[in-house]
Amino acid sequence: MVPNRREENEMAEKIHKYASDTITVRYDAKRCIHAAECVRGLPSVFDTTERRWVQPENANADEVAAVVMRCPTGALHFERKDGGAVEAVPNANVIRARAHGPLYVYGDLCITSPEGNVTLQDTRAALCRCGASQNKPFCDNSHLRIAFQEAATWTHEVAARDDNVAAPQRLNLTPLKNAPLKFAGAVEIRNAKGETVFRGNEVSLCRCGASQNKPFCDGSHARVGFHED
């Protein structure tokens, strides 16, 4: 049951709930980067011109749930009150890079601190790769503020056979202190064109913005003096 898997250490002033008789939509303002998938998908429910900007009563629960699942950051989640299907865990872990922007992660994601403490369990997240976010490891749109330019069109040779890649499993992420994003678990990485550039069970990805071998870490965080505030 995905709604019960996430850590409940939410800051009350950042989590908002919008309920109808059939569904409750939860909104984490701190993780929203205004990708606008919700607004484009169901404007009758998600209307930023309204003070109560989420009005789930304006559509049926299935429609609301489907659009919530299009949110790439995990800022939106839903809880059914009518016995409908809960949020499903994707059957594969995929990281997709956005041109000049974040890494979108889809899958069975578990984020832990370097000390091993679980900080979040979710199925969607947007991770900073420019190094400037004030909400690390998550993106907060600082790439726009610093005019981060990285088209994410890189290509890397991917082995034709992936027999050594484990079956889909939990994807564990540890943002190493002043260092890269370390992933463990079967994962596929795609560039901004949707091309697969990596399949494997363990990888360290750049989050300082300076690597010359993106999306992978090449140790540039030490050279540029990257610090996680």
C-alpha positions in Angstrom: 0.0 0.0 0.0 2.0 2.9 -1.3 0.4 5.7 0.7 1.5 4.0 3.9 5.1 3.4 2.8 6.3 7.0 2.8 7.9 8.5 5.9 5.4 10.5 7.9 7.9 13.1 9.1 6.1 15.8 7.2 6.2 19.5 8.1 2.6 20.4 8.7 2.9 23.8 7.1 4.2 22.3 3.9 1.7 19.4 3.4 -1.8 20.3 2.3 -4.7 18.0 1.9 -7.7 18.5 -0.5 -10.5 16.1 0.0 -13.7 15.1 -1.8 -16.1 12.3 -0.9 -14.0 9.8 -2.9 -10.4 10.9 -2.9 -7.9 13.0 -0.9 -5.0 14.7 -2.7 -1.9 15.4 -0.7 0.4 18.2 -1.8 3.9 18.8 -0.6 4.7 22.4 -1.6 8.4 21.9 -0.7 8.9 19.3 -3.4 6.9 21.0 -6.1 8.8 22.6 -9.0 5.7 23.5 -11.1 6.2 20.9 -13.8 2.4 21.6 -14.4 1.5 18.0 -15.4 -1.5 18.3 -13.1 -2.7 21.6 -14.5 -2.4 20.4 -18.1 -3.9 17.1 -17.3 -7.0 18.1 -15.4 -7.4 21.9 -15.2 -10.9 21.6 -13.7 -9.3 20.1 -10.6 -5.9 21.7 -10.6 -6.3 25.5 -11.0 -3.6 27.7 -9.7 -5.8 30.8 -10.2 -8.0 29.6 -7.3 -7.2 30.0 -3.6 -8.1 26.3 -3.0 -6.1 25.3 -6.1 -6.9 21.6 -5.9 -10.6 20.7 -6.1 -10.9 17.0 -6.5 -14.7 17.1 -6.3 -14.7 18.5 -9.9 -13.8 15.1 -11.4 -14.2 11.4 -10.7 -11.6 9.8 -8.5 -10.1 7.7 -11.3 -9.4 10.8 -13.3 -7.9 12.6 -10.4 -5.7 9.6 -9.4 -4.4 9.2 -13.0 -3.3 12.8 -13.2 -1.7 12.8 -9.8 0.4 9.9 -10.9 1.8 12.1 -13.7 3.4 14.4 -11.2 7.2 13.7 -11.7 8.3 15.1 -8.4 6.2 13.2 -5.9 4.7 16.5 -4.7 1.3 15.1 -5.3 -0.1 11.8 -3.9 -3.6 10.5 -3.4 -5.6 8.3 -1.0 -8.7 6.7 -2.2 -11.8 6.8 0.0 -14.0 4.8 -2.3 -12.2 1.5 -2.3 -10.4 2.3 -5.6 -6.9 1.3 -6.6 -4.1 2.6 -4.5 -0.9 4.1 -6.0 1.1 1.4 -7.7 4.8 0.9 -7.4 6.4 1.0 -10.9 7.6 -2.3 -12.2 11.0 -0.9 -13.0 13.3 1.7 -11.6 14.1 4.5 -14.1 16.0 7.7 -13.8 15.3 10.3 -16.6 17.3 13.4 -17.0 15.6 16.7 -17.9 17.5 19.0 -20.2 19.0 21.8 -18.1 17.1 20.5 -15.1 16.7 17.7 -12.6 16.9 13.9 -12.6 13.4 12.4 -12.4 13.3 9.1 -10.6 10.5 6.6 -10.9 10.4 3.3 -9.1 10.6 1.7 -5.6 12.7 4.5 -4.2 14.2 4.6 -0.7 16.4 7.5 0.3 18.7 7.1 3.3 21.2 9.4 5.0 24.9 8.5 5.0 24.3 7.2 8.5 21.7 4.8 7.3 18.5 6.5 8.4 15.5 6.3 6.1 14.4 9.8 5.1 11.9 9.1 2.4 10.2 6.2 0.7 8.3 7.1 -2.5 7.7 6.2 -6.2 8.6 9.5 -7.7 11.1 12.3 -7.0 13.0 15.1 -8.7 16.6 15.3 -7.7 19.0 18.2 -8.0 21.9 17.8 -10.5 23.0 21.5 -10.7 24.3 21.7 -7.2 22.4 24.8 -6.2 19.2 23.5 -4.6 18.4 24.7 -1.1 16.3 21.5 -0.6 18.9 18.8 -1.5 18.8 16.1 -2.6 15.5 17.4 -4.2 15.3 19.9 -7.0 13.8 23.3 -6.1 14.2 25.0 -9.5 17.5 26.6 -8.6 18.7 25.4 -12.0 16.6 28.3 -13.4 18.1 30.8 -11.0 21.7 29.9 -11.8 20.9 29.4 -15.5 22.2 25.8 -15.4 22.9 24.7 -19.0 23.3 21.0 -19.5 21.2 19.4 -22.3 21.5 15.9 -21.0 22.0 14.5 -24.5 25.1 12.5 -23.5 25.4 9.0 -24.8 27.2 6.0 -23.3 27.5 2.6 -24.7 25.2 0.1 -23.0 26.0 -3.6 -23.0 23.9 -5.6 -25.4 23.4 -8.3 -22.7 22.4 -7.4 -19.2 22.4 -10.8 -17.5 24.3 -9.3 -14.6 21.5 -6.8 -13.8 19.2 -7.9 -11.0 15.5 -8.1 -11.4 13.5 -5.0 -10.4 13.9 -4.3 -6.8 14.0 -1.5 -4.3 16.3 1.4 -5.5 18.3 2.7 -2.5 19.6 6.2 -2.8 22.2 7.7 -0.4 23.2 11.3 -1.1 26.8 11.2 0.1 28.0 14.2 2.1 29.4 16.8 -0.3 29.7 14.0 -2.8 27.5 12.2 -5.4 24.1 10.5 -5.4 24.9 6.8 -4.8 22.3 4.4 -6.1 22.1 0.7 -5.3 19.5 -1.6 -6.9 18.5 -2.4 -10.5 18.1 0.8 -12.4 18.0 2.2 -15.9 19.2 5.7 -16.7 17.9 7.6 -19.8 19.0 10.9 -21.3 16.8 13.8 -22.1 16.0 12.2 -25.5 14.8 9.1 -23.8 17.8 7.0 -24.8 19.1 4.4 -22.3 22.7 5.2 -21.3 23.0 2.9 -18.3 21.6 -0.3 -16.9 23.1 -1.8 -13.7 22.8 -2.4 -10.0 25.0 0.3 -8.7 26.0 3.8 -9.9 27.1 7.2 -8.5 25.6 10.2 -10.3 26.8 13.8 -10.3 24.9 16.3 -8.3 27.4 19.2 -8.2 26.9 20.1 -11.9 30.6 19.9 -12.7 31.3 16.4 -13.8 32.9 16.0 -17.3 31.4 12.5 -17.6 27.7 13.2 -16.9 25.5 11.8 -15.6 28.2 9.9 -13.7 30.3 11.4 -10.9 34.0 11.9 -11.9 35.2 13.4 -8.6 34.6 17.0 -9.7 32.8 17.8 -6.5 36.1 17.8 -4.7 37.7 20.0 -7.4 34.9 22.6 -7.3 34.5 22.5 -3.5 30.9 21.3 -3.6 29.2 21.6 -0.2 25.8 20.5 0.8 24.3 23.3 2.9 
